[in-house]
Amino acid sequence: MVACEDAGGHLANVGSDSRTSFLASLVSSALANHTASYRKAFVGLFSDGGFVAVTGEPLNCLPFRAWAPGHPKANKLKKDCTVVTSNRYWKTVDCTLKLPYICELISDGPLSPVERYCAPISNEKRRKNCILRNHKQFQNVEQSNQIKYQCFDSNINKKTIEVTDNN
């Protein structure tokens, strides 16, 4: 979501049981006046052939899953997005739906390579245009790096890939 990026963050990461539970409780309380079927919000898990977390890890690298029965549903025509429900499930939905979303703000967090490249531009509009103009070039580099990042090692220390909430 562009709104999350504009606020200095990204869609919330659901890569662990504790994170999914925390985000589900936010959805439940923030959308309490909605019916149960409308208590859901976009989070940072996408599929464009394979599910990838907002942090760049392929889903097969993460030890936790919370798919609702019958999910994930693959939509061959469009990119699939993921929502977290108030009852702690992940569901795949069409990315064009107008639903609430949960941002994870990163105070002075790491910049992407294209953001670092455009950071010296002081005019905000020109900096955003620089990012948009150069995004594809840097995306190709990131994709080739992701291909090198395989998760076939069963001895991965879970602490290195699990994110915890510090509330």
ZIWOJO-V449306 format. One line per field, one symbol per residue. phi: phi as a letter, one per 40 degrees, with the letter a starting at -180 (. if undefined). psi: psi as a letter, one per 40 degrees, with the letter a starting at -180 (. if undefined). burial: 1 if it has 16 or more other ideal C-beta (glycine too) atoms within 10 Angstrom, else 0. A space follows every 50 residues. Layout:
phi=???
psi=???
burial=???
This chain:
phi=.ccccccgaadccbcaccccccccccccccbccccdcbcaacbcbbbbha cbcdchccdccccbbbccdgbcbcbccbccbbbbccbgbbbcacccccbc abcbcbcfccccdcccccdccccccccccccccbdddccccccccccccb bccccccdccbcbbcbb
psi=hdddddefaiiihfeiddddddddddddddfdeiideegiiiighihfdi hhideehideeheiifhiheiihhhddihhiiihieffihihiheeigii ihihihhfiiiidddddedehdhddddddddddeddddddddddddddgi feheehhddeehhihg.
burial=10010000111111110011011100100010000000111111111000 11110010101101010100110000000111111101111110100000 11110000000101100100000000000110000001000000000000 00000000001000000
